[in-house]
Amino acid sequence: MPAKGLASSKGTKKMSVTRINKQLLTSGIISSKKKAKLGVVSTICLAKKHDSRSDDEVVIPIHGNFKNRPERIVEILKVIDMELENGYAPLLIHCKNGKDRSPSIAALYLFYKGKFDDFPAALKYVEGKNTSIKPKKAFVGFIEEQVLHLLDSDSGKEMRKATREAAAHSKASAPEKEA
């Protein structure tokens, strides 16, 4: 689905909201009113601070560089998972501008859940949703060098394998449509 451009609270600047899938949206900072208009049920804020923060946001600030603990990124994935498993969708992941951290985390989440076999493929998919998405090489490098190995533990590999197998099984067992 194409991205929806929404006017930011700063007037002429446009803030883009990107629908990654039925459950996930990414953006920069947007108002509670705009979140309601989009039907957002839950929000994870990756920005350190901003004026539009609402009381119901899950705030886990991260930097767009190497000043993050890799374990914090894994915790963000677990929070996203918990929110979605509890029916809090669509879920908005936002950072300051919505071009780097939030789409990168959304791609990492898709990989974490086994929707893609590798992180670069998931990132390419997310980048294809909106031309304004421009993940910083330093942040992507941080994920590739310091976070992915935490997801490649035996339990992470097994979870992704089970997710892929379940999806393949459901496709195989679905009745074929007559032409």
C-alpha positions in Angstrom: 0.0 0.0 0.0 1.4 3.4 -0.9 2.6 5.7 1.9 0.2 8.4 3.1 1.7 11.9 3.4 0.4 13.7 6.4 1.1 17.4 7.2 3.2 17.7 10.3 2.5 20.1 13.1 5.2 22.3 11.7 3.1 23.5 8.8 4.7 23.1 5.3 6.9 20.1 6.1 5.2 16.8 5.2 5.5 13.8 7.6 5.1 10.5 5.9 3.4 7.5 7.4 4.3 4.2 5.8 2.2 1.1 6.0 4.6 -1.8 6.2 1.8 -4.5 6.5 -1.6 -4.8 8.1 -0.1 -4.6 11.6 2.8 -2.2 11.3 3.2 1.5 10.4 6.3 3.6 10.6 6.7 7.4 10.7 8.3 10.3 12.2 6.6 12.2 15.0 2.9 12.7 14.4 0.1 14.0 16.6 -2.3 11.9 18.6 -5.1 13.2 16.3 -3.3 11.9 13.3 -2.7 8.5 15.0 -6.4 8.3 15.7 -7.2 9.1 12.1 -5.0 6.2 11.0 -6.6 3.9 13.6 -3.3 3.4 15.5 -3.9 1.3 18.5 -0.4 1.2 20.0 2.7 3.3 19.5 6.4 2.6 20.1 8.5 5.8 20.3 12.2 5.5 19.4 12.8 9.2 19.7 14.5 10.6 22.8 11.9 13.4 23.4 9.3 15.4 21.5 6.4 17.7 22.2 3.7 15.4 20.8 4.4 12.5 23.1 1.2 10.9 24.4 0.8 9.0 27.7 0.0 5.7 26.0 3.3 5.5 24.0 5.8 2.9 24.8 9.0 4.9 24.9 12.3 3.1 24.1 14.7 5.7 22.9 17.5 4.6 20.6 20.2 6.6 18.7 20.8 6.4 15.0 24.4 5.5 15.6 26.5 3.1 17.7 25.5 4.4 21.1 22.9 1.6 21.6 23.1 -1.6 23.5 22.3 -4.5 21.1 20.2 -6.0 23.8 18.0 -2.9 23.8 17.2 -3.5 20.1 16.2 -7.1 20.9 14.0 -5.8 23.7 12.2 -3.5 21.3 11.5 -6.5 19.0 10.0 -8.3 22.0 7.8 -5.3 22.9 6.5 -5.1 19.4 5.8 -8.8 19.4 4.0 -8.6 22.8 1.9 -5.6 21.6 0.9 -7.4 18.4 0.2 -10.7 20.0 -2.1 -8.9 22.4 -4.1 -7.4 19.5 -2.7 -3.9 19.7 -2.7 -3.3 15.9 -2.1 -1.4 13.9 1.1 -0.5 15.8 3.0 2.6 14.9 6.8 2.6 15.3 8.1 6.1 15.1 11.4 8.0 15.5 12.0 11.7 14.9 11.7 11.7 11.1 10.6 8.2 10.1 13.3 7.7 7.6 16.0 5.7 9.4 15.4 4.1 12.8 11.7 3.2 12.7 11.8 1.6 9.2 15.0 -0.3 10.1 13.4 -1.6 13.3 10.3 -2.6 11.3 12.5 -4.5 8.8 14.4 -6.2 11.7 11.0 -7.2 13.2 9.9 -8.8 9.9 13.2 -10.8 9.9 12.9 -11.7 13.6 9.4 -13.1 12.9 10.6 -15.2 10.0 8.9 -13.2 7.2 12.3 -12.9 5.4 15.3 -15.2 5.4 17.7 -12.4 6.0 17.7 -8.8 7.2 18.9 -7.2 4.0 15.9 -8.7 2.1 13.5 -7.4 4.9 15.1 -3.9 4.7 14.8 -3.8 0.9 11.1 -4.7 1.3 10.5 -1.9 3.8 12.5 0.6 1.7 10.3 -0.3 -1.3 7.2 0.9 0.7 8.3 4.6 0.6 11.0 6.4 -1.3 11.7 8.7 1.6 13.0 5.8 3.7 16.8 6.1 3.9 18.3 4.0 6.6 21.7 5.3 7.7 24.6 2.9 6.9 25.9 3.3 10.4 22.7 2.1 12.0 22.2 -0.7 9.5 25.8 -1.7 10.1 25.2 -1.7 13.9 22.3 -4.0 13.4 24.2 -6.3 11.1 27.3 -6.4 13.3 26.0 -6.3 16.8 22.3 -7.3 16.8 21.8 -10.1 14.3 24.0 -12.5 16.1 21.7 -12.2 19.1 18.8 -13.2 16.9 20.8 -16.0 15.3 20.8 -18.0 18.5 19.4 -21.5 18.3 16.0 -20.3 19.6 15.8 -17.4 17.2 16.6 -19.7 14.2 14.1 -22.3 15.4 11.4 -19.7 15.8 12.0 -18.3 12.3 12.1 -21.8 10.8 8.8 -22.8 12.5 7.1 -19.6 11.3 8.2 -20.3 7.7 7.1 -23.9 7.9 3.7 -23.0 9.4 3.2 -20.5 6.5 4.2 -23.0 3.9 1.9 -25.6 5.5 -1.1 -23.2 5.5 -0.5 -22.4 1.8 -0.2 -26.1 1.0 -3.4 -27.1 2.8 -5.5 -24.3 1.4 -8.1 -25.5 -1.1 -7.2 -24.7 -4.7 -9.5 -22.4 -6.6 -10.9 -23.6 -9.8 -10.0 -21.5 -12.9 
